[in-house]
Amino acid sequence: MSSKGASLWIYLVVGLVIGLVVGAGAGYVAAPHRTVTVTAPATTSTYTTTTTTTYTTTAPVSTSPFTVGAAGTLKFSFGQLLSMLNQYNPSITEGQPLFAGSGEVAQKEATTQVFSLVASADTTTIPSVLFPKYANYEIAFGVTQMVIIVDLETPAGKEVYALWKQAQTEQPFSAQWNQTWEKIFDIIAVNSSTVVGVSNPFTDPSGYQAQCVLKLAGLAFMHNASYYWGAVYNNPSKYQMRNTEIDLLTLMYANNSVQFVLSAYTSNAIPQTEAYQQKGFNMTYITLPPFINLGNLSYVNFYHQVNITWTELGVTKTFACNPVVYTATIPYSAPNPQAAVDFLLLIFSPAGQKVLESYGINPIVPGVVYGNYSAVPAPLKPFTVPLSNASYLSSIFPSSSSS
């Protein structure tokens, strides 16, 4: 191994030892759910033991509709939470929620001001689209990880799944383990007979996050960040793109046009693959090592060694490869801000956190506020801290913030 390669693996091994490793020993699969704890003053860190699942409101309920606009991958967890909210307080009038690409949701709020709560699958969409005209803070409440959905009806899918199971039995960072992961990504990205499904980076964060995974895999396994990324994105016949990741599975089950979906999180892969399996479709998902899955806050520095530049219709944007962190805001013009506060209180309750965990979202406790902390509604203050109190996370948010 070259000195450069050896240095890289030493860096990753150290990260594995000291990090909040997602998964156990040999393979990062079926990881027990956990809460990501943020160091906070005593006045804001005790709610995990004092908060109960009893739902109470602190102000009269508005008759205006409570409508949520959220990342498509929150459809399943938020759907369950909305049902719980209705059970706790049936007097709230719920509007039709929109679950779509985070960028699409934020743009709709900017043009219609219809949502009482907006939630994104990254830390940059809400600030870039809604700050400062429509909102001035966002609360990071959970982190999930990238996975790859696999069509087990295809020879390539079967081979990748078999290799992935083999990797679970091998020692991480060993030569054999490294070779197994190289074979996995060769089949997915390099093999000319396979096609992957990805989402559009301009409408959905999982679009650029899938590209981050390929670059990180290239950097880690081939010592060349462009190796797997270029094999896919420099070849238009290699991928099919849709506006949001929740639309990609139709490409897999309807016409078998893709064998792998790269734009996927555990938060949508868990319920979606289960639903399709119940319908008789043979698909599953594979987890990825923590240093490439964008789901481990201890690997932020490694994630930041790559970024993504994408051009579409003459517009070019560059995206940082940050962890997949879910954030939410209550816009200035929210038709029912009190219901939005109650919904966020439900998220931070033990019952709400259990729902998040069941969909592969690790709660961030307390929630971390980027932007104007003084604008956070008072009932949420005991459950949140300003970014200045969690400064080690500052690099995953846009470069400037007030707190």
C-alpha positions in Angstrom: 0.0 0.0 0.0 1.3 3.5 -0.8 2.2 5.9 2.0 -0.8 8.0 0.9 -3.1 5.0 1.2 -1.6 4.0 4.5 -2.1 7.5 5.9 -5.7 7.5 4.8 -6.5 4.1 6.4 -4.8 5.2 9.6 -7.1 8.3 9.6 -10.1 6.2 9.1 -9.2 3.6 11.7 -8.7 6.3 14.3 -12.0 7.7 13.3 -13.6 4.3 13.7 -12.1 3.8 17.2 -13.0 7.2 18.6 -16.2 7.8 16.6 -19.8 7.1 17.3 -19.6 4.0 15.1 -22.8 3.1 13.3 -23.0 -0.6 13.6 -21.1 -3.3 15.4 -17.7 -4.8 14.8 -17.9 -6.4 11.4 -20.2 -4.6 9.2 -22.4 -1.7 10.4 -25.7 -3.5 10.0 -28.7 -3.6 12.3 -27.2 -0.9 14.5 -29.1 -0.3 17.7 -30.9 3.1 17.6 -29.3 5.7 19.7 -29.7 9.4 20.6 -27.0 11.8 19.5 -26.4 13.8 22.7 -25.2 17.4 22.5 -23.5 18.9 25.5 -25.7 21.6 26.8 -26.3 23.7 30.0 -28.2 21.9 32.7 -31.3 24.0 32.1 -31.6 22.5 28.6 -30.3 19.0 29.0 -32.7 17.4 31.5 -35.7 17.1 29.3 -34.9 13.5 28.3 -35.8 12.4 31.8 -38.4 15.0 32.7 -40.4 15.1 29.5 -43.4 12.8 29.5 -45.5 11.5 26.7 -48.4 13.5 27.9 -49.4 16.0 25.2 -50.4 19.5 26.4 -50.9 22.8 24.6 -49.8 26.1 26.0 -52.0 28.4 24.0 -55.5 28.4 22.4 -55.5 26.2 19.2 -55.8 28.2 16.0 -58.6 27.3 13.6 -56.2 27.8 10.7 -55.0 24.6 9.0 -51.7 23.1 10.2 -49.9 22.1 7.0 -46.4 20.5 7.0 -44.0 20.7 4.1 -41.1 18.2 4.6 -38.5 16.1 2.9 -39.9 13.1 1.1 -38.0 10.7 3.4 -39.8 12.1 6.4 -43.1 11.0 5.0 -43.2 7.8 7.1 -42.1 9.2 10.4 -43.9 12.4 10.1 -47.0 10.6 9.0 -47.0 8.7 12.2 -46.3 11.8 14.3 -49.1 13.7 12.6 -51.5 10.8 13.5 -50.3 11.0 17.1 -50.8 14.8 17.1 -54.3 14.4 15.9 -55.0 11.8 18.7 -53.6 14.1 21.3 -55.4 17.2 20.0 -58.2 16.4 17.5 -59.2 20.1 17.5 -56.2 20.9 15.2 -57.3 21.2 11.6 -54.6 19.4 9.5 -53.9 20.5 5.9 -52.7 18.2 3.2 -48.9 17.7 3.9 -46.4 17.9 1.1 -43.6 15.4 1.2 -41.2 16.1 -1.7 -37.6 17.1 -2.3 -36.4 19.5 0.4 -35.6 22.2 -2.2 -39.0 21.9 -3.8 -40.7 22.2 -0.4 -38.7 25.2 0.5 -39.4 26.9 -2.8 -43.1 26.3 -2.4 -43.0 27.9 1.0 -41.2 30.9 -0.5 -43.9 31.3 -3.1 -47.1 30.4 -1.3 -46.4 30.8 2.5 -48.8 27.9 3.1 -46.8 25.8 5.5 -46.8 26.0 9.3 -43.7 23.8 9.5 -40.9 23.2 7.0 -38.5 20.3 7.4 -35.4 19.5 5.3 -33.0 16.6 4.9 -29.9 18.9 5.1 -28.7 21.9 6.9 -28.4 24.3 4.0 -31.7 24.2 2.1 -33.8 26.2 4.7 -31.1 28.9 5.1 -30.4 29.2 1.4 -34.1 29.4 0.3 -36.0 30.8 3.3 -33.5 33.0 5.2 -34.0 35.9 6.0 -37.3 36.7 4.3 -39.4 33.8 5.3 -37.6 32.4 8.4 -34.5 33.0 10.4 -33.7 29.8 12.3 -33.7 26.1 11.8 -33.6 23.3 14.4 -31.5 20.2 13.8 -33.5 17.3 15.3 -32.1 14.1 13.8 -29.5 12.4 11.8 -29.9 9.4 9.4 -27.5 7.6 7.0 -27.2 6.9 3.3 -27.9 3.3 2.2 -28.2 1.6 -1.2 -31.5 -0.1 -2.2 -30.9 -3.4 -4.1 -33.1 -5.3 -6.5 -32.7 -8.9 -5.6 -34.5 -10.0 -8.7 -31.3 -9.2 -10.8 -28.0 -11.1 -11.0 -26.1 -7.9 -10.1 -28.3 -7.2 -7.1 -27.9 -10.8 -5.9 -24.2 -10.6 -6.2 -23.9 -7.2 -4.4 -26.1 -8.5 -1.6 -24.0 -11.7 -1.2 -20.8 -9.6 -1.1 -22.3 -7.2 1.4 -23.2 -10.2 3.7 -19.6 -11.4 3.2 -18.3 -8.0 4.3 -20.2 -8.4 7.6 -18.1 -11.3 8.5 -14.8 -9.6 7.7 -12.6 -7.4 9.9 -13.2 -3.8 9.0 -10.2 -2.2 7.2 -8.5 -5.5 6.6 -7.3 -6.2 3.0 -10.1 -8.7 2.4 -12.8 -6.3 3.7 -11.4 -3.6 1.5 -11.4 -5.8 -1.5 -15.0 -6.9 -0.9 -16.2 -3.3 -0.8 -14.2 -2.6 -4.0 -16.1 -5.4 -5.7 -19.4 -4.0 -4.4 -18.8 -0.6 -5.8 -17.3 -1.9 -9.0 -20.6 -3.7 -9.7 -22.7 -0.8 -8.8 -20.7 2.0 -10.3 -18.2 0.6 -12.9 -20.0 -2.3 -14.4 -21.5 -1.1 -17.7 -24.5 -3.5 -17.5 -25.9 -1.9 -14.3 -27.9 1.3 -13.9 -28.5 3.3 -10.8 -31.3 5.5 -9.7 -30.5 8.9 -8.3 -32.4 12.1 -7.4 -31.8 15.6 -8.7 -29.3 17.6 -6.6 -31.2 20.8 -7.3 -34.5 19.5 -5.9 -33.5 16.9 -3.4 -30.5 16.8 -1.0 -30.2 13.0 -1.5 -29.2 13.8 -5.1 -25.9 15.4 -4.1 -25.5 13.2 -1.0 -25.5 10.1 -3.2 -22.7 11.7 -5.2 -20.9 12.4 -1.9 -21.1 8.6 -1.1 -19.5 7.7 -4.4 -16.7 10.2 -4.0 -16.0 9.1 -0.4 -16.0 5.5 -1.5 -13.6 6.3 -4.2 -11.4 8.2 -1.8 -11.4 5.5 0.8 -11.1 2.4 -1.3 -9.4 3.6 -4.5 -7.6 6.7 -3.1 -9.3 8.6 -6.0 -12.5 10.5 -5.1 -13.5 10.7 -8.8 -13.1 7.0 -9.5 -16.7 5.8 -8.8 -18.3 9.2 -9.2 -16.9 9.6 -12.7 -17.9 6.1 -13.7 -21.5 7.0 -13.0 -22.0 10.7 -13.7 -19.7 11.0 -16.7 -21.9 8.4 -18.4 -25.5 9.5 -18.8 -26.6 5.9 -19.7 -25.4 4.8 -16.3 -28.0 6.6 -14.2 -31.7 7.6 -14.2 -32.6 10.8 -12.3 -35.9 11.9 -10.7 -36.8 14.9 -8.6 -37.0 13.0 -5.3 -35.7 9.8 -3.9 -39.2 8.4 -3.1 -39.9 8.3 -6.9 -37.0 6.1 -7.7 -38.4 2.7 -6.5 -40.9 2.8 -9.3 -38.0 2.5 -11.7 -37.0 -0.6 -10.0 -40.2 -2.5 -9.6 -42.3 -1.1 -12.5 -39.8 -1.7 -15.4 -36.6 -3.0 -13.9 -34.7 -0.1 -15.4 -32.4 0.3 -12.4 -30.8 -2.3 -10.2 -29.7 0.0 -7.4 -31.0 3.2 -5.8 -28.2 5.4 -4.5 -30.4 8.3 -3.3 -31.7 6.5 -0.2 -31.7 6.9 3.6 -32.5 4.4 6.3 -35.5 6.7 7.1 -37.2 5.8 3.8 -35.5 2.5 2.9 -36.8 0.8 6.0 -40.5 1.4 5.4 -40.3 1.3 1.6 -38.5 -2.0 1.2 -40.8 -3.6 3.8 -43.8 -2.3 1.9 -42.6 -3.6 -1.4 -41.6 -6.9 0.1 -45.1 -7.4 1.4 -46.3 -6.9 -2.2 -44.0 -9.6 -3.4 -41.1 -7.5 -4.8 -37.7 -8.9 -3.8 -35.7 -5.9 -2.8 -33.6 -4.9 0.2 -31.1 -2.3 1.3 -27.5 -2.5 2.3 -25.8 -0.3 4.9 -22.5 1.4 4.3 -19.4 1.9 6.4 -19.7 5.0 8.6 -16.9 7.0 6.9 -18.9 7.0 3.7 -22.6 6.9 4.8 -22.9 10.5 5.9 -24.6 9.3 9.1 -21.9 9.7 11.7 -21.1 13.1 13.2 -17.6 11.9 14.2 -16.6 11.6 10.5 -17.5 15.2 9.5 -13.9 16.1 8.8 -13.5 13.1 6.4 -16.9 13.9 4.7 -15.6 17.4 4.1 -12.6 16.2 2.1 -15.0 16.0 -0.9 -17.7 18.2 -2.3 -20.1 18.1 -5.3 -20.5 20.6 -8.2 -23.5 20.1 -10.4 -24.7 22.0 -13.4 -28.3 22.0 -14.8 -29.9 24.3 -17.4 -26.9 26.6 -17.2 -26.9 26.9 -13.4 -24.0 25.6 -11.4 -24.1 24.9 -7.6 -21.5 23.4 -5.3 -22.7 21.3 -2.3 -20.7 20.4 0.8 -20.8 16.8 1.8 -22.3 17.1 5.3 -24.0 14.5 7.5 -27.6 13.8 6.6 -29.2 16.0 9.3 -32.9 16.8 9.4 -33.8 20.3 10.3 -37.1 22.2 10.8 -38.4 25.7 11.0 -41.6 27.6 11.7 -41.9 30.2 9.0 -42.8 33.8 9.9 -46.1 33.5 8.1 -47.1 30.1 9.5 -50.9 29.9 9.5 -50.9 27.8 12.7 -47.6 28.4 14.5 -48.9 27.0 17.8 -49.7 23.6 16.2 -46.1 23.7 14.7 -44.7 24.2 18.2 -46.8 21.3 19.5 -45.6 19.1 16.7 -42.0 19.9 17.5 -42.6 19.3 21.2 -44.0 15.9 20.2 -40.8 15.2 18.2 -38.7 16.0 21.3 -40.8 13.9 23.6 -39.8 10.3 24.4 -42.7 9.0 22.3 -41.7 11.2 19.3 -38.0 10.1 19.6 -39.1 6.5 19.6 -40.9 7.1 16.3 -37.9 8.7 14.7 -35.6 5.9 15.9 -38.0 3.3 14.4 -37.4 4.8 11.0 -33.6 5.0 11.3 -33.4 8.6 12.5 -31.2 9.1 15.5 -32.6 12.1 17.5 -30.2 15.0 18.2 -30.7 15.9 21.9 -31.1 18.8 22.6 -31.9 20.1 19.1 -29.3 22.5 17.7 -30.5 25.8 16.5 -28.8 27.5 13.5 -29.7 31.2 13.0 -31.6 33.5 15.4 -32.0 31.5 18.7 -34.0 34.3 20.2 -36.7 33.7 17.6 -37.2 30.1 18.8 -40.6 29.9 20.5 -40.3 29.8 24.3 -41.9 26.4 24.8 -39.1 24.9 22.6 -36.2 26.6 24.4 -35.8 23.8 27.1 -35.3 21.3 24.2 -32.8 23.2 22.1 -29.5 25.0 22.3 -27.9 27.6 20.1 -25.2 26.4 17.7 -22.7 28.3 19.9 -23.3 25.7 22.5 -22.5 22.9 20.1 -19.7 24.6 18.2 -18.2 21.3 17.0 -21.1 21.1 14.7 -20.6 24.5 13.2 -18.9 23.2 10.1 -22.1 21.4 8.9 -24.1 24.6 8.8 -23.7 27.6 6.4 -20.7 29.7 7.3 -22.4 32.5 9.2 -24.9 32.4 12.0 -26.3 34.5 14.8 -27.3 32.8 18.0 
